[in-house]
Amino acid sequence: MMTHAGTGRFAVMVRWAVLGPGRIAESVAGDFSHVADGELVAVGSRSAERARAFADRYGIPRSYGSYAELLADDEVDAVYVATPHTWHVAHGSAVLEAGKALLMEKSFTATLAGAERVVGLARERGVFAMEAMWTRFQPAIVRLRELVADGAIGEVRGVEADLGAGRPFDPDDRLFSLDLGGGTILDLGVYVVSLAQMVLGNPTRVDVSGSLMATGVDGESSYLLSYGDGRSATLRAAFYPSPGAARVLGTKGWIDIPPRFHHPDRIVLRRPGSEPDEIVLPPASAGYSLEVDEVNRCLAEGLTESPTMPLDDTLAVQAILQQAADQIGVALTDHP
């Protein structure tokens, strides 16, 4: 059982729940056997039957046919929200108002205004919140950050990244529904933008082009992030196949992140005059458990934000995604 000391420090086991048992929640729940200091104890859905089926698949002891019932469970400490983007503000806010730690699937929200609202509430209440950007916790990406910080490639001047996924158009699929936050910006663009923001920081200018599909979502988005000093990031996301590779460019070399860069098992350090240095660092699991481990670690240390995926970074990424939507003409909204 989970114990909670008066100092705000957690110990033993963080008791987790899933709110919204959809496709991505399946992957996260399936990786929970690798989570340290956490257990999955409940799941909530708008459908009691769906919640019960999910609970049966993953050995979860309690299931609820409403989100309100789930959040009223006093034996839940942290909630992973995996509902469609446009519902993240409503559901994330409800989690925080219930006083439970929040791990919100990326993209954090559908709009920048929505993200600011949730972040503001988390900080006002002093409740932990983090975007579920699993890429930042992959061992290969952790090593990349260390190499960059140590000056292994000199001064970093640029980032290149693409991420495509073959998705035949289906107006009934969430990915193509404007009402549910579909399109490449929120599902794929968040990865390339988050990588660039992690390495280069916040841009001074954002230029985006793309194309719209029949349902009003974007089918592709290309980004040029400029930093006012010559540094830049060139990024692309699309609903058609692409290598899914990334590269961090410096004045003394570069680091390749082979496909798929958002959950890599290796990086390659390349410097002129030296043989390529392939650094193989696969995660011990599918990789989703690492973001849950981060939440558990932060709760144990009494933190309300992750130093690796801080809320200011989430807001910075969301601001770029908002500009992308505005420039391409995607009318993203958050449900009340």
C-alpha positions as CSV (number, residue, x, y, z in Angstrom):
1,M,0.0,0.0,0.0
2,M,1.0,3.6,-0.6
3,T,2.0,5.6,2.4
4,H,2.1,9.4,2.5
5,A,4.1,11.3,5.1
6,G,3.2,14.7,6.4
7,T,6.3,16.2,4.8
8,G,4.7,15.7,1.3
9,R,7.2,12.9,0.5
10,F,5.8,9.7,-0.9
11,A,7.2,6.2,0.0
12,V,6.6,2.6,-0.8
13,M,4.2,2.5,-3.8
14,V,2.5,5.2,-5.8
15,R,-1.0,4.0,-6.6
16,W,-1.9,4.8,-10.2
17,A,-5.0,5.0,-12.3
18,V,-5.7,5.3,-16.0
19,L,-8.3,7.9,-17.1
20,G,-9.3,7.0,-20.7
21,P,-8.4,3.4,-21.7
22,G,-7.6,4.1,-25.4
23,R,-4.8,3.0,-27.7
24,I,-1.9,4.8,-26.1
25,A,-3.1,3.7,-22.6
26,E,-2.9,0.1,-23.7
27,S,0.9,0.6,-24.3
28,V,1.5,2.4,-21.0
29,A,-0.5,-0.1,-19.0
30,G,1.3,-3.0,-20.7
31,D,4.6,-1.5,-19.6
32,F,3.6,-1.1,-15.9
33,S,5.3,-4.3,-14.9
34,H,8.6,-2.5,-15.3
35,V,7.6,0.5,-13.2
36,A,9.6,1.0,-10.0
37,D,7.6,2.1,-6.9
38,G,4.3,2.3,-8.6
39,E,1.3,0.0,-9.2
40,L,-1.8,0.3,-11.4
41,V,-4.8,0.0,-9.2
42,A,-7.7,1.6,-11.1
43,V,-9.1,2.6,-14.5
44,G,-11.9,4.9,-15.4
45,S,-13.9,5.2,-18.7
46,R,-17.2,6.7,-19.8
47,S,-18.2,3.0,-20.4
48,A,-18.2,0.6,-17.4
49,E,-17.9,-2.3,-19.8
50,R,-14.9,-0.8,-21.5
51,A,-13.2,0.0,-18.1
52,R,-13.9,-3.6,-16.9
53,A,-12.4,-5.1,-20.0
54,F,-9.3,-3.0,-19.7
55,A,-8.9,-3.9,-16.1
56,D,-9.3,-7.6,-16.8
57,R,-6.6,-7.4,-19.5
58,Y,-4.0,-5.7,-17.3
59,G,-4.9,-7.2,-13.9
60,I,-6.2,-3.9,-12.5
61,P,-8.3,-4.4,-9.3
62,R,-10.8,-1.6,-9.7
63,S,-12.7,-0.2,-12.7
64,Y,-15.2,2.7,-12.9
65,G,-17.8,3.6,-15.5
66,S,-17.2,7.4,-15.0
67,Y,-14.3,9.7,-14.5
68,A,-15.9,11.2,-11.4
69,E,-16.1,7.8,-9.7
70,L,-12.4,7.2,-10.5
71,L,-11.3,10.6,-9.1
72,A,-13.3,10.0,-5.9
73,D,-11.2,7.0,-5.1
74,D,-9.1,7.9,-2.1
75,E,-6.7,5.0,-2.8
76,V,-5.5,6.6,-6.1
77,D,-2.5,8.9,-5.8
78,A,-1.6,9.7,-9.5
79,V,-3.6,9.6,-12.7
80,Y,-2.4,9.1,-16.2
81,V,-4.8,10.9,-18.6
82,A,-5.0,9.4,-22.1
83,T,-8.2,10.9,-23.5
84,P,-8.2,12.8,-26.8
85,H,-6.3,16.1,-26.8
86,T,-9.4,18.3,-26.8
87,W,-10.5,16.8,-23.5
88,H,-7.2,17.2,-21.7
89,V,-8.0,20.6,-20.1
90,A,-11.3,19.3,-18.6
91,H,-9.9,15.9,-17.5
92,G,-6.5,17.2,-16.4
93,S,-8.1,20.0,-14.4
94,A,-10.4,17.5,-12.7
95,V,-7.4,15.3,-11.7
96,L,-5.6,18.3,-10.1
97,E,-8.8,19.5,-8.4
98,A,-9.0,16.1,-6.8
99,G,-5.5,16.6,-5.4
100,K,-4.0,13.8,-7.4
101,A,-0.7,13.9,-9.4
102,L,-1.2,14.3,-13.1
103,L,0.6,12.6,-16.0
104,M,-1.0,14.0,-19.1
105,E,-0.5,12.4,-22.5
106,K,1.1,14.5,-25.1
107,S,0.3,16.8,-26.6
108,F,-0.5,18.3,-23.2
109,T,-3.6,20.1,-24.5
110,A,-5.1,21.1,-27.8
111,T,-4.4,24.8,-27.4
112,L,-1.9,27.1,-25.7
113,A,-4.6,28.7,-23.7
114,G,-5.7,25.3,-22.4
115,A,-2.1,24.4,-21.4
116,E,-1.7,27.7,-19.5
117,R,-4.9,27.0,-17.7
118,V,-3.9,23.5,-16.5
119,V,-0.4,24.6,-15.6
120,G,-1.8,27.5,-13.7
121,L,-4.1,25.3,-11.7
122,A,-1.3,22.8,-10.9
123,R,0.9,25.5,-9.6
124,E,-1.9,27.2,-7.7
125,R,-2.8,23.9,-6.0
126,G,0.8,22.8,-5.5
127,V,0.0,19.5,-7.2
128,F,2.4,17.6,-9.4
129,A,1.8,17.7,-13.1
130,M,3.9,16.5,-16.1
131,E,3.5,16.0,-19.8
132,A,4.0,12.3,-20.8
133,M,6.8,13.0,-23.3
134,W,8.5,9.6,-23.0
135,T,11.2,10.5,-25.4
136,R,13.0,12.6,-22.8
137,F,13.5,9.6,-20.5
138,Q,14.8,7.1,-23.0
139,P,18.4,6.2,-22.1
140,A,19.8,7.1,-25.5
141,I,18.3,10.6,-25.3
142,V,19.5,11.0,-21.7
143,R,23.0,10.3,-23.0
144,L,22.6,12.7,-25.9
145,R,21.7,15.5,-23.4
146,E,24.9,14.6,-21.4
147,L,27.1,14.7,-24.5
148,V,25.7,18.1,-25.6
149,A,26.2,19.5,-22.0
150,D,29.8,18.2,-22.0
151,G,30.5,19.9,-25.3
152,A,31.1,16.7,-27.2
153,I,30.0,18.4,-30.5
154,G,31.0,21.9,-29.6
155,E,28.3,24.6,-29.7
156,V,25.0,23.3,-30.8
157,R,23.7,25.2,-33.9
158,G,20.9,23.2,-35.3
159,V,18.4,20.3,-35.1
160,E,16.9,18.3,-37.9
161,A,14.0,15.8,-37.3
162,D,11.2,14.2,-39.2
163,L,8.4,11.9,-38.1
164,G,5.9,10.4,-40.4
165,A,3.4,7.6,-40.0
166,G,1.3,6.0,-42.9
167,R,-2.3,6.7,-42.0
168,P,-4.9,6.2,-44.7
169,F,-7.6,8.9,-44.4
170,D,-10.6,7.8,-42.3
171,P,-13.0,10.5,-41.2
172,D,-14.2,8.2,-38.4
173,D,-10.7,7.8,-36.9
174,R,-9.7,10.1,-34.0
175,L,-6.5,11.1,-35.9
176,F,-8.6,12.8,-38.6
177,S,-11.2,14.4,-36.3
178,L,-10.9,18.1,-35.6
179,D,-13.3,17.7,-32.6
180,L,-10.9,15.2,-31.0
181,G,-7.7,17.1,-31.8
182,G,-6.6,15.1,-34.8
183,G,-3.9,16.0,-37.3
184,T,-0.1,15.8,-37.3
185,I,0.6,18.8,-35.2
186,L,-0.6,17.4,-31.9
187,D,0.2,13.7,-32.6
188,L,3.5,13.9,-34.4
189,G,4.6,17.5,-34.5
190,V,4.8,17.5,-30.7
191,Y,7.7,15.0,-30.9
192,V,9.9,17.0,-33.4
193,V,9.2,20.3,-31.7
194,S,9.9,18.9,-28.2
195,L,13.2,17.5,-29.3
196,A,14.2,20.9,-30.8
197,Q,13.1,22.8,-27.7
198,M,14.9,20.4,-25.4
199,V,18.2,21.0,-27.3
200,L,17.9,24.6,-28.5
201,G,15.5,26.2,-26.1
202,N,12.7,28.5,-27.1
203,P,12.8,30.0,-30.6
204,T,12.3,33.7,-31.4
205,R,10.4,33.0,-34.7
206,V,8.2,30.1,-35.9
207,D,7.4,29.6,-39.5
208,V,5.1,26.7,-40.4
209,S,3.6,25.4,-43.6
210,G,1.3,22.4,-44.2
211,S,-1.9,21.1,-45.8
212,L,-5.4,20.5,-44.6
213,M,-7.5,17.4,-45.1
214,A,-11.2,17.2,-45.7
215,T,-12.1,17.1,-42.0
216,G,-10.1,20.3,-41.2
217,V,-7.1,18.6,-39.6
218,D,-3.6,18.9,-41.1
219,G,-2.1,16.0,-42.9
220,E,1.5,17.4,-42.8
221,S,3.3,20.2,-41.1
222,S,6.8,21.6,-41.7
223,Y,8.5,23.9,-39.2
224,L,11.4,26.3,-39.3
225,L,12.3,27.5,-35.9
226,S,14.7,30.4,-35.7
227,Y,16.6,31.6,-32.7
228,G,17.8,35.0,-33.7
229,D,21.5,34.1,-33.6
230,G,21.8,31.8,-36.6
231,R,20.7,28.7,-34.8
232,S,17.7,26.9,-36.3
233,A,15.6,23.7,-36.3
234,T,14.1,22.2,-39.5
235,L,11.3,19.8,-38.6
236,R,8.6,17.8,-40.4
237,A,5.6,15.7,-39.4
238,A,3.3,13.8,-41.8
239,F,0.6,11.2,-42.2
240,Y,2.7,9.3,-44.7
241,P,5.9,7.2,-44.1
242,S,9.2,8.8,-43.4
243,P,12.5,7.6,-41.8
244,G,11.8,9.1,-38.4
245,A,15.4,10.2,-37.9
246,A,16.9,13.2,-36.1
247,R,20.2,14.9,-35.9
248,V,21.8,17.4,-33.5
249,L,24.4,19.6,-35.2
250,G,27.3,21.3,-33.5
251,T,30.4,23.3,-34.4
252,K,32.7,20.3,-33.8
253,G,30.5,17.4,-34.9
254,W,27.0,16.0,-34.7
255,I,24.9,13.3,-33.1
256,D,22.6,11.1,-35.2
257,I,19.5,9.6,-33.6
258,P,18.5,6.7,-35.9
259,P,14.9,5.8,-36.6
260,R,12.7,6.0,-34.8
261,F,14.2,8.9,-32.9
262,H,11.3,9.4,-30.5
263,H,12.1,6.0,-28.8
264,P,15.6,5.2,-30.0
265,D,17.9,2.4,-28.8
266,R,21.1,4.1,-29.8
267,I,22.7,7.4,-30.9
268,V,25.8,7.9,-33.1
269,L,28.4,10.5,-32.2
270,R,30.2,11.8,-35.3
271,R,33.3,14.1,-35.3
272,P,35.6,14.9,-38.1
273,G,38.8,12.9,-38.0
274,S,37.3,10.2,-35.7
275,E,35.4,7.0,-36.3
276,P,31.7,7.1,-35.6
277,D,30.9,6.3,-32.0
278,E,27.8,4.2,-31.8
279,I,26.3,4.3,-28.3
280,V,23.7,1.5,-27.8
281,L,21.4,2.2,-24.9
282,P,18.0,0.4,-25.3
283,P,15.4,0.8,-22.6
284,A,14.9,-2.2,-20.3
285,S,11.2,-2.2,-21.3
286,A,9.0,-0.8,-24.1
287,G,10.0,2.6,-22.7
288,Y,6.7,3.9,-21.4
289,S,7.5,2.9,-17.8
290,L,10.3,5.5,-17.7
291,E,8.0,8.5,-17.6
292,V,6.0,6.8,-14.8
293,D,9.2,6.2,-12.9
294,E,10.0,9.9,-13.2
295,V,6.7,10.9,-11.7
296,N,7.2,8.4,-8.8
297,R,10.8,9.7,-8.2
298,C,9.5,13.3,-8.2
299,L,6.7,12.5,-5.8
300,A,9.2,10.7,-3.5
301,E,11.3,13.9,-3.5
302,G,8.4,16.2,-2.8
303,L,8.6,17.9,-6.2
304,T,5.6,19.4,-8.1
305,E,7.4,19.4,-11.5
306,S,9.9,17.3,-13.3
307,P,13.3,18.9,-13.9
308,T,13.6,16.8,-17.1
309,M,10.1,17.7,-18.4
310,P,9.3,20.9,-16.7
311,L,5.9,22.7,-17.2
312,D,7.7,25.7,-18.7
313,D,9.0,23.4,-21.5
314,T,5.5,22.1,-22.0
315,L,4.2,25.6,-22.4
316,A,7.0,26.5,-24.8
317,V,6.3,23.5,-27.0
318,Q,2.5,24.2,-26.9
319,A,3.1,27.8,-28.0
320,I,4.9,26.5,-31.1
321,L,2.2,24.0,-31.8
322,Q,-0.4,26.8,-31.4
323,Q,1.4,28.9,-33.9
324,A,1.6,25.9,-36.3
325,A,-2.2,25.5,-36.1
326,D,-2.8,29.2,-36.6
327,Q,-0.5,29.4,-39.6
328,I,-1.8,26.3,-41.3
329,G,-5.4,27.1,-40.5
330,V,-6.3,24.3,-38.1
331,A,-9.1,25.5,-35.7
332,L,-8.1,23.7,-32.5
333,T,-10.2,24.0,-29.5
334,D,-10.5,22.6,-25.9
335,H,-13.8,21.1,-24.7
336,P,-15.1,22.9,-21.6
